Amino acid sequence: MLAPFAGWLCGAIALVASGCSITRTASNAMADALAASGSAFTSDEDPELVREALPFSLKLMESLLANTPDHRGLLVACSRSFTQYAYAFVQMDGDRLEFDDYQGAKVLHERAKKLYLRARDYGLRALAVGEPRFETRLRANAAQTLARLDKSHVEPLYWTCAAWAGAITLSKDDPALLGEIPLVESMLDRAVALDPDFDNGALHAFQMVFEPARADAGARSKTQSVPATSKERARAHFERAVAMSGGLSAGLFVSWAESFSVKDQNLAEFRDLLARALAIDPNAAPGRRLVNILMQRRARWLLEHTDELFLDSSDPSASSSTSP
């Protein structure tokens, strides 16, 4: 069974790589297949297999785009896949190095930033299909440009925002990129207005972690905690996302613990949330099996570095838990 498929795939790659002419119909058929292949990765139980397979898939998609440059589905798939690869297999590797090898972590984070920007650009190209000069118009008048979009644009909006925000997160010393936060905010708000319950609460999860970066988040307190109004809005998004995911998304609990519990130095809440993440059976939600496995790994890593994250990690009961 594998031999015919392998032969077909190798032949297709050879045609693309050599610049041989293939019909528009064949190119679009392959593009359609690749654009719809995301679940094959997200439902996998072997992160190492996916890590090794994704670069090949990414380059194949880019090769096909040379023949179908306006294939919106493939452009969205590129934006999604580069974003996922950058976070799961480059940024998280860098994060794990931070405590022991700062320079090594910096190299990986810079690579992740470049991958995020590539993903962002694919997302912007997807949004430009049928909307000429989209990025130029977005930067000139975001509200007017985004008002033209409809519900079919929510997925490319989401992945463009995710990639853009990922690059900004790794660019604390890049004023130009930091200055683009309002664009991400505008795009996110438009996506929410069009389909607030997109992908089982994905936009609520995004808003949860993005809330402190919003222009109206308010000034930080002396302890650097998130202002109460901003935190309460984030909590509402968290609760909605948990409800929509059936409580089966480990990433939600890990993200709150990392984004808010650490800032508030709330160790009891931190440990409680990570325990909830680790209690999830990855097989209970096959469509997010890989993500849950990866986020459970991150939960364990965070727990291993509690001493570096908290000023006092000796007595978790000393901090009252307000676990969402």
Stockholm file with secondary structure:
# STOCKHOLM 1.0

chainA/1-324         MLAPFAGWLCGAIALVASGCSITRTASNAMADALAASGSAFTSDEDPELVREALPFSLKLMESLLANTPDHRGLLVACSRSFTQYAYAFVQMDGDRLEFDDYQGAKVLHERAKKLYLRARDYGLRALAVGEPRFETRLRANAAQTLARLDKSHVEPLYWTCAAWAGAITLSKDDPALLGEIPLVESMLDRAVALDPDFDNGALHAFQMVFEPARADAGARSKTQSVPATSKERARAHFERAVAMSGGLSAGLFVSWAESFSVKDQNLAEFRDLLARALAIDPNAAPGRRLVNILMQRRARWLLEHTDELFLDSSDPSASSSTSP
#=GR chainA/1-324 SS CHHHHHHHHHHHHHHHHHTCCCCHHHHHHHHHHHHTCHHHHHTCSCHHHHHHHHHHHHHHHHHHHTTCTTCHHHHHHHHHHHHHHHIIIIIHHHHHHTTTCHHHHHHHHHHHHHHHHHHHHHHHHHHHTTSTTHHHHHHHCHHHHHTTCCGGGHHHHHHHHHHHHHHHHTCTTCHHHHTTHHHHHHHHHHHHHHCTTGGGTHHHHHHHHHGGGSTTSCCCCTTCCCCHHHHHHHHHHHHHHHHHTTTCCHHHHHHHIIIIIHHHTCHHHHHHHHHHHHTSCGGGSGGGHHHHHHHHHHHHHHHHTHHHHCSCCSCGGGSCCCCC
#=GC SS_cons         CHHHHHHHHHHHHHHHHHTCCCCHHHHHHHHHHHHTCHHHHHTCSCHHHHHHHHHHHHHHHHHHHTTCTTCHHHHHHHHHHHHHHHIIIIIHHHHHHTTTCHHHHHHHHHHHHHHHHHHHHHHHHHHHTTSTTHHHHHHHCHHHHHTTCCGGGHHHHHHHHHHHHHHHHTCTTCHHHHTTHHHHHHHHHHHHHHCTTGGGTHHHHHHHHHGGGSTTSCCCCTTCCCCHHHHHHHHHHHHHHHHHTTTCCHHHHHHHIIIIIHHHTCHHHHHHHHHHHHTSCGGGSGGGHHHHHHHHHHHHHHHHTHHHHCSCCSCGGGSCCCCC
//
